[in-house]
Amino acid sequence: MSEGYGKDHAVRAAFADTLRPRIGGNTTKVFLRGLAEKSPDTDDGDAGDVLDGSPLLSSTPPTVSKTLVTLYPYLIVCDELLSVVTWTGSNIWTSVLAVLVYISVVLYLEQLTKYVGHVVIVSLLLLYSKLDKFIEGSVYSHASLEDIIAVMERVSFKFDLLLSPLNNLSMENVERLLLTMVLLSPVHLLITAFVVPPTMYLLLGGLFLLTYHSPWSKVTRRLLWKFKSVRLLVYYLTGLNLGGINRDVTSNLFNSVQKKINKTLLDDHAGSHSDPTGGGSGKSIKFTYVLFENQRHWIGIGWKSSMLSYERTPWTDEFLNEAPSPENFQLPSDEKNEGVFEWRWIDKTWRLDLTNDGAIPVDPTSAKTTANPGDDEGYVYYDNSWKKPSVEPTFSKYTRRRRWVRTAELVKIAPDETTSLPQSPEKITAGEADEVQDEEVETIGTGDTVGTVDTPDNFAIENLSEVHNRRGSS
């Protein structure tokens, strides 16, 4: 027997060492039997040859393999429990049953303990036995290191989903929330004493947590979030601006445009006084609209526009407010000033910013935008909570976004219904929003938002008629 052959069997024998029984039985033996089932040409007793049935397992150090196999049963348990809590299991009725069991335990805990407490204890032992058989079957039927890695990825993803509502809570927000709760302690004592008893308090709190990720709970929250009174109530109860306090206020982006429009019109009005013909300056305003395309990576599916309910929508503006897709994007219109001012596209179509606002280096001699990009062009990649940007799609990147731009101009329609040719056009971009003086408009947060916001379809150019009337009266 060669020296290499002996070392190989020594390594494999180290992996095949028996371990003490645990949940799911002796995991190593069950795992090896499952591998032997997938390799019918090998004997059940030859653990070394069985390892050849899993290429990844045969190339992994035995210590790592033994550790992963040891953790396998507990990973399966975590995967099943997280599927119930996050409502991501293949059978949604398991989550419904868990909610019903929780309601029964909270409402009838005293009666259950008094009359059938001994039966409940034996029932829990029976459930443990069933769980033991279930895990043993799962390990046997999915006996490969690839299956273990897949379960680990699912557990990681479901934990991220479970904790996603907390991702945007900074230490400052937590401290503010704690201070608010301390100040509201007298109100809380009155509520628990006279309005909601502790049992009902526990029931409602548990139901909220257990059903938080359910489909109907997500829909209900979205519908309620449309009401400003609900958003204000959440703000006053928590002290946190979760987005939407000034939801009905036009965003900074369009307010900066309005400021620029008013300034141009006033300059035009002043020019008409100095011009005997009253022709004015005839300026037009050019504005670059920006849309961000957001995607999330789903394990086993790939990059999709389906986002978590708590984060940004598939299409947003520069302030993370919900925006329509390029196909549905319409220029703003103002019926009150129809026939006086009009938005018109300069670019024929939306173009992808290959530099992603300067984040991606490109060849200076090549074009910086394109109308027909590839599926993966122009993206900046982030981690699960939209942090740590990178231009490379590494294994730790679960989200990405890219930047689309299109330029339009606001032109003044002459009294003879012909459009005046633009002279001395002024071009502004979204970056000039910070340059507008005395701009006191609040936007909906800086992180992921809940609910929807007014899109550019609803944007109305205000005060144009007032300026036009002043010009007419002068």
C-alpha positions in Angstrom: 0.0 0.0 0.0 1.5 3.3 -1.0 2.2 6.2 1.4 -0.3 8.5 -0.4 -3.0 5.8 -0.3 -2.5 5.4 3.5 -2.6 9.1 4.1 -5.8 9.4 2.1 -7.5 6.7 4.1 -6.3 8.3 7.4 -7.8 11.6 6.4 -11.1 9.9 5.5 -11.1 7.8 8.6 -10.8 11.0 10.6 -13.9 12.3 9.0 -15.8 9.0 9.6 -15.2 9.0 13.3 -18.4 8.3 15.1 -20.0 11.1 17.2 -22.4 11.0 20.0 -26.1 10.8 19.0 -27.9 14.1 18.8 -31.1 15.4 17.2 -31.6 13.6 14.0 -29.6 10.6 15.2 -25.9 10.1 14.6 -25.5 12.7 11.9 -22.3 11.4 10.5 -23.6 7.9 10.0 -26.9 9.2 8.5 -25.0 11.5 6.2 -22.6 8.8 5.0 -25.6 6.4 4.4 -27.1 9.2 2.3 -23.9 9.5 0.3 -23.8 5.8 -0.2 -27.3 5.8 -1.5 -26.2 8.3 -4.2 -23.2 6.2 -5.0 -24.6 2.7 -5.6 -21.3 1.2 -6.7 -19.7 1.6 -3.3 -20.1 -0.4 -0.1 -21.9 1.2 2.8 -19.0 0.5 5.1 -16.4 2.2 2.9 -16.7 5.8 4.1 -13.6 6.8 2.1 -15.1 5.9 -1.3 -18.4 7.4 -0.3 -16.8 10.8 -0.1 -16.1 10.7 -3.8 -19.9 11.1 -4.4 -19.6 14.7 -3.4 -16.9 16.6 -5.2 -17.0 19.6 -2.8 -16.9 17.3 0.2 -13.9 15.4 -1.1 -11.9 18.6 -1.6 -12.9 20.2 1.7 -10.7 19.7 4.8 -12.1 16.9 7.1 -12.3 19.3 10.1 -14.5 21.7 8.2 -16.6 18.9 6.8 -17.2 17.4 10.2 -18.1 20.7 11.6 -20.6 21.4 8.8 -22.2 17.9 9.1 -22.5 18.4 12.9 -24.3 21.7 12.4 -26.5 20.4 9.6 -29.4 19.3 11.9 -29.5 22.6 13.7 -29.4 24.5 10.4 -32.4 22.5 9.3 -34.3 23.4 12.5 -33.4 27.1 12.1 -34.4 27.0 8.4 -37.9 25.6 9.3 -38.5 28.0 12.2 -37.5 31.0 10.1 -39.7 29.8 7.3 -42.6 29.9 9.8 -41.8 33.3 11.2 -41.0 35.0 7.9 -43.9 33.3 6.0 -41.5 32.1 3.3 -42.2 28.4 3.6 -43.7 26.3 0.8 -46.8 25.7 3.0 -48.2 29.0 4.4 -50.7 27.1 6.6 -47.8 26.2 8.9 -47.4 29.9 9.8 -51.2 30.2 10.2 -51.2 27.2 12.6 -48.3 28.8 14.6 -50.4 32.0 15.0 -53.4 30.0 16.2 -51.3 28.1 18.7 -49.9 31.3 20.0 -53.4 32.8 20.4 -54.6 29.7 22.3 -51.6 29.6 24.6 -51.8 33.3 25.6 -55.6 33.3 26.1 -55.9 29.9 27.8 -52.5 29.4 29.4 -54.0 29.0 32.9 -56.7 26.5 31.8 -54.2 24.5 29.8 -51.8 24.3 32.7 -54.5 23.3 35.1 -56.3 20.6 33.2 -54.0 19.3 30.5 -50.5 20.4 31.6 -49.2 16.9 31.9 -50.6 16.0 28.5 -48.9 19.0 27.0 -45.5 17.9 28.3 -45.9 14.5 26.8 -47.1 16.1 23.6 -43.9 18.2 23.4 -41.8 15.0 23.8 -43.8 13.5 20.9 -43.2 16.5 18.8 -39.5 16.3 19.5 -39.5 12.6 18.4 -41.3 13.6 15.2 -38.8 16.4 14.7 -36.0 13.9 15.2 -37.3 11.6 12.5 -37.9 14.6 10.1 -34.3 15.8 10.5 -32.9 12.4 10.1 -34.9 12.0 6.8 -33.7 15.4 5.6 -30.1 14.7 6.3 -30.4 11.3 4.6 -32.1 12.6 1.5 -29.9 15.7 1.1 -26.5 14.2 2.0 -24.0 16.5 0.3 -21.9 19.4 1.2 -23.7 21.4 -1.5 -27.0 20.8 0.3 -25.5 22.0 3.6 -24.2 25.2 1.9 -27.7 25.8 0.3 -29.4 25.5 3.8 -26.8 27.9 5.2 -27.6 30.4 2.5 -31.3 30.1 3.1 -30.9 30.6 6.9 -28.7 33.6 6.3 -31.2 35.1 3.9 -34.2 34.5 6.2 -32.3 36.0 9.1 -31.7 39.1 7.0 -35.3 39.2 6.1 -36.4 38.8 9.7 -34.1 41.6 10.9 -34.6 43.9 7.9 -36.9 46.3 9.8 -34.0 47.0 12.2 -31.3 47.7 9.6 -32.0 51.4 9.3 -32.2 52.0 13.1 -29.0 53.9 14.1 -27.8 54.3 17.6 -29.2 57.8 17.6 -32.7 56.5 16.6 -32.6 53.8 19.3 -31.7 56.4 22.0 -34.5 58.7 20.8 -36.9 55.8 20.9 -35.9 54.9 24.4 -36.3 58.5 25.5 -39.8 58.6 24.0 -40.8 55.3 25.7 -39.6 56.7 29.1 -41.6 59.8 28.7 -44.7 57.8 27.7 -44.4 55.5 30.7 -47.3 57.1 32.6 -49.5 56.8 29.5 -48.4 53.1 29.1 -49.3 52.4 32.8 -52.8 53.9 32.3 -53.4 51.9 29.1 -52.4 48.6 30.7 -54.4 49.3 33.8 -57.7 50.5 32.3 -57.8 49.9 28.6 -55.6 46.9 27.5 -54.9 44.3 30.1 -51.4 42.7 30.1 -52.7 39.5 28.6 -54.3 41.3 25.7 -51.2 43.5 25.4 -49.0 40.4 25.1 -51.4 38.9 22.6 -51.5 41.9 20.3 -47.7 42.4 20.5 -47.0 38.7 19.7 -49.5 38.7 16.8 -47.9 41.8 15.3 -44.5 40.2 15.4 -45.7 36.8 14.1 -47.7 38.2 11.3 -45.3 41.1 10.4 -44.0 39.3 7.3 -47.3 37.8 6.2 -48.6 39.0 2.8 -51.8 40.5 4.1 -49.9 42.3 6.9 -47.7 43.9 4.3 -50.6 45.0 2.2 -52.4 46.4 5.3 -49.4 48.4 6.3 -49.0 49.9 2.9 -52.7 50.9 2.8 -52.6 52.4 6.3 -49.4 54.3 5.5 -51.2 56.2 2.8 -53.0 58.2 5.5 -51.1 61.1 6.9 -52.8 60.7 10.3 -51.3 57.2 10.6 -47.9 58.5 9.7 -48.2 61.3 12.3 -49.4 58.8 14.9 -46.3 56.6 14.4 -44.1 59.6 14.5 -45.5 60.9 17.8 -45.5 57.4 19.4 -41.9 56.5 18.5 -40.3 59.9 18.0 -38.8 58.5 14.7 -39.4 59.9 11.3 -39.8 56.6 9.4 -40.7 58.5 6.2 -43.8 60.3 5.1 -44.3 63.1 7.6 -44.2 65.6 4.7 -45.3 63.1 2.1 -47.7 65.6 0.5 -44.9 68.2 0.0 -43.2 68.2 -3.4 -39.7 66.9 -3.2 -36.6 69.0 -3.2 -35.9 68.0 -6.7 -39.0 69.6 -8.1 -38.9 72.5 -5.7 -35.5 73.5 -7.0 -36.9 73.4 -10.5 -39.7 75.6 -9.4 -37.3 78.1 -7.9 -35.3 78.2 -11.1 -38.5 78.7 -13.1 -39.6 81.6 -11.0 -36.2 83.2 -11.1 -36.1 82.9 -14.9 -39.6 84.3 -15.2 -38.9 87.3 -13.0 -35.7 88.0 -15.0 -37.8 87.8 -18.1 -40.3 90.1 -16.6 -37.6 92.6 -15.7 -36.2 92.4 -19.2 -39.6 93.2 -20.7 -39.5 96.6 -18.9 -36.2 97.5 -20.5 -37.2 96.2 -23.9 -39.6 98.6 -25.7 -40.9 95.7 -27.8 -41.7 93.7 -24.7 -40.0 90.7 -26.2 -38.3 89.6 -23.0 -35.3 87.3 -22.7 -37.1 84.2 -24.0 -35.0 81.9 -21.9 -35.7 78.2 -21.6 -34.9 75.9 -18.7 -33.2 72.5 -19.3 -33.5 69.9 -16.6 -32.0 66.4 -16.4 -34.4 63.9 -14.9 -32.7 61.0 -13.0 -34.2 57.6 -12.2 -32.4 54.9 -10.3 -33.1 51.2 -11.1 -32.9 49.1 -8.0 -32.6 45.3 -7.9 -32.1 42.6 -5.2 -30.3 39.3 -5.6 -32.5 36.3 -4.7 -30.8 33.0 -3.9 -31.5 30.5 -6.6 -33.2 33.1 -8.8 -30.7 35.8 -9.5 -31.1 39.6 -9.8 -34.7 40.7 -9.8 -36.7 44.0 -9.4 -38.7 42.4 -6.6 -37.7 44.3 -3.5 -38.4 43.7 0.2 -41.5 45.6 1.4 -39.5 47.7 3.8 -36.9 49.1 1.4 -36.9 51.3 -1.7 -39.1 50.5 -4.7 -37.7 49.1 -8.0 -37.6 52.7 -9.4 -36.7 55.7 -7.3 -35.6 59.3 -7.8 -32.4 60.7 -6.3 -34.1 61.1 -2.9 -35.2 57.5 -2.7 -38.8 58.5 -3.3 -40.9 56.1 -5.4 -40.9 57.0 -9.1 -42.4 55.5 -12.3 -40.4 53.3 -14.6 -39.0 55.0 -17.8 -41.8 53.5 -19.8 -44.4 55.1 -17.6 -42.6 58.4 -16.8 -44.5 61.5 -18.0 -43.4 65.1 -18.0 -45.2 67.3 -15.4 -48.1 69.4 -16.7 -50.0 72.3 -15.3 -53.5 72.8 -16.6 -53.7 76.3 -15.1 -50.9 77.4 -17.3 -51.7 75.3 -20.3 -50.8 77.2 -23.5 -48.2 79.3 -21.7 -45.4 76.9 -20.6 -44.7 73.4 -21.7 -42.2 70.6 -20.9 -40.6 68.9 -23.9 -38.1 66.1 -24.1 -34.7 67.0 -25.6 -33.3 63.4 -25.5 -35.2 60.9 -27.6 -35.0 58.2 -25.0 -33.7 57.4 -21.5 -30.0 56.7 -21.4 -28.0 54.7 -18.9 -25.3 56.6 -17.1 -22.3 54.2 -17.5 -20.4 56.1 -14.8 -23.3 55.9 -12.3 -22.8 59.5 -11.3 -19.0 59.1 -11.3 -18.8 56.0 -9.2 -17.7 53.7 -12.1 -14.5 54.7 -14.0 -14.8 54.6 -17.8 -12.5 55.3 -20.7 -12.5 59.1 -21.3 -12.6 58.6 -25.0 -15.7 56.4 -24.9 -19.4 57.4 -24.5 -20.6 57.9 -20.9 -24.2 57.1 -21.6 -25.9 54.5 -23.8 -29.5 53.9 -24.8 -29.1 50.1 -25.2 -27.1 48.8 -22.1 -26.5 45.2 -21.2 -28.3 43.5 -18.3 -25.4 44.1 -15.9 -24.0 47.4 -17.1 -23.7 50.5 -15.0 -24.5 48.9 -11.6 -23.1 49.8 -8.2 -23.4 46.9 -5.8 -24.3 47.1 -2.1 -24.7 44.7 0.8 -28.1 43.6 2.1 -28.8 46.9 3.8 -27.7 49.1 0.9 -24.3 49.9 2.4 -20.7 49.4 1.4 -20.9 50.2 -2.3 -18.7 48.4 -4.8 -18.4 48.2 -8.6 -17.7 44.4 -8.3 -20.5 41.9 -7.6 -18.9 40.0 -4.7 -20.5 37.2 -2.8 -21.5 39.6 0.0 -23.4 42.0 -2.3 -27.2 41.4 -2.4 -28.5 44.7 -3.8 -27.5 47.0 -6.7 -28.7 50.0 -8.6 -27.9 52.0 -11.7 -28.7 55.5 -13.0 -30.8 56.5 -16.0 -31.0 60.1 -17.2 -33.0 62.1 -19.7 -33.0 65.8 -20.4 -36.1 67.9 -20.9 -36.7 71.7 -21.2 -39.4 74.0 -20.2 -40.3 76.4 -23.0 -42.6 79.4 -23.1 -45.3 79.3 -25.8 -45.6 82.6 -27.6 -49.0 84.4 -27.8 -49.3 83.4 -31.4 -49.2 79.7 -30.3 -45.7 79.3 -31.7 -42.9 78.2 -29.4 -40.2 80.7 -29.0 -36.8 79.5 -29.8 -34.7 79.1 -26.6 -32.0 81.6 -26.2 -29.2 81.3 -23.6 -30.5 78.0 -22.3 -29.8 77.3 -18.7 -29.2 73.7 -17.7 -29.6 72.4 -14.2 -29.3 69.0 -12.7 -30.5 67.4 -9.5 -27.3 68.4 -7.8 -28.3 72.1 -7.8 -31.1 71.3 -5.3 -28.6 72.1 -2.6 -27.8 75.5 -4.2 -31.3 76.8 -3.9 -31.4 79.3 -1.0 -34.0 79.2 1.8 -35.0 75.7 0.8 -36.8 74.3 3.8 -38.6 71.4 2.3 -38.4 68.0 4.1 -38.2 64.9 2.0 -39.1 61.4 3.0 -36.0 60.2 4.8 -32.6 59.3 3.4 -33.0 55.5 3.8 -35.5 52.9 2.7 -39.0 54.2 2.7 -42.3 52.7 3.5 -45.3 53.6 1.4 -45.5 55.7 -1.8 -44.9 59.3 -2.7 -46.1 61.6 -5.4 -44.5 60.9 -8.7 -43.5 63.4 -11.3 -46.9 62.8 -13.0 -48.5 64.8 -10.2 -45.9 67.5 -10.2 -47.6 70.9 -10.9 -45.7 74.1 -11.7 -47.0 76.5 -9.2 -47.1 80.3 -9.2 -46.6 80.5 -13.0 -50.0 82.0 -13.6 -49.4 84.6 -10.9 -46.1 85.6 -12.5 -47.8 85.7 -15.9 -50.6 87.9 -14.6 -48.1 90.3 -13.1 -46.4 90.6 -16.5 -49.8 91.2 -18.2 -50.7 93.9 -15.7 -47.4 95.6 -16.2 
